[in-house]
Amino acid sequence: MKNSCPCHRKREERNADGTKLRKYRKVLTFFHENDILVIEIRSRRQKGGACLGEWTLLRYETIDSTNTALKSMTEAEHGTMVCSDRQTAGRGRLGRSFLSEDGGIYLSLLLKRSEPLDQLLHLTTMAAVAVRRAIMDVCSVQVQIKWINDLLVEGKKICGILTEVAPQGGVIVGIGINCNTDRFPQELGPIAASLCQFCGEVDREALLQALIRRLQEMDEVLFSQKAPWMEEYARFCITLGKEVRLLSAAQSREAFAEGISENGGLLVRFPDGSRREITVGEASVRGLHGYMN
């Protein structure tokens, strides 16, 4: 049985550049379920007096995987989010594990889009732009993107994104941000970092709110403003203009990364002069001598 305490909140905040943030109306409900703290946040965005939809956040202290948990919620609606302070079985692309210690933000979002999956190939790249914007709304850092789903500060990974097909229909976007984490396994030391190492302790609540705002903006313009978002992605993508190694289950090939397609694919040129688009899930991209270089 839930013991809940709802409260209403109306806030007005400003971005780092002084512009006014969009207004939200929220109803927050706090309760315990199976000895896990859950916070439901229902948020109605207003634009020109019209409601753009309701998103719900379910928040846990510890969970195995936010993507896995959201997949199991068969009745979940568009905009349902699962967030945890820690994951015990976090996952990354291609079946890799994702370190998810205390001090991070681990969020999964359900987007029950009606479009066919082959029309949503650009979603991961647009999500990367949304996350980059959110981090820079709150933290004084310059964030770059490594194709396709990693965000970096000073060449070290501080965020990963995992997009999966949702059993409810549509897709689930999983996001893991290293905020105030200060412990990494020895093998990750050269490539991973936490935001706090560059800008001091991060206000995770402010960053979570900024992240939700930016994801809602992304959802609104997923097709109507795809081109400018792809341009922004390319502008901050450090993979471009470099020799890279394409790793797949079948082979490893060297190529030169030339650009980003309208669907978020990586446009490469091979040594023989031939060109092609590398799509999401087709291959991993590494520098010739490691993760970045």
Buried (B, 14 or more C-beta within 10 A) or exposed (E): EEEEEEEEEEEEBEBEEEEEBEEBBBBBBBBEEEEBEBEBBBBBBEEEEEEBEBBBBBBBEEBBBBBBBBBEBEEBEBBBBBBBBBBEEBBBBEEEEBBBBEBBBBBBBBBBBEEEEEEBBBBBBBBBBBBBBBBBBBBEBEBBBBBBBBBBBEBBBBBBBBBBEBEBEBBBBBBBBBBBBEEBEEEBEEBBBBBBBBEEEBBBEBBBBBBBBBBBBBBBEBEEEBEEBBEBBBEBBBBBEBBBBBBEEEEEBEBBBEBBBEBBBBBBBEEEEEEBBBBBEEBBBBBEEEBBE
